[in-house]
Amino acid sequence: MPVPFYIFTSKPVAGVADDAGSVEEAWYVVKGKELALSDAAGDPIGDWGPIEERGTLFTARQALRQRLAAKRGPGPDHRPIQYRDVGWR
């Protein structure tokens, strides 16, 4: 069964009431000690990878960030996604 998760892909713009930033929704599936991003039906998209020591959600978020960065491609807009510090790690 696919597990849904979300990441923020852009920060809200200060002073703009309508801008709440951007959120990307994705799903992942786990098989043993491996994880793959999937579609909403649970069909894996891309390669299976090992689950990192920090857990499944951390691994899924990293995989999605890498996929989004690859889609952006090279150019002036190719920069890391900026995440705000929420005070816990």
Summary of the structure (lengths in Angstrom):
residues: 89
radius of gyration: 14.6
end to end distance: 27.7
largest distance: 46.2
contacts: 190
relative contact order: 0.21
helix: 19%
strand: 29%
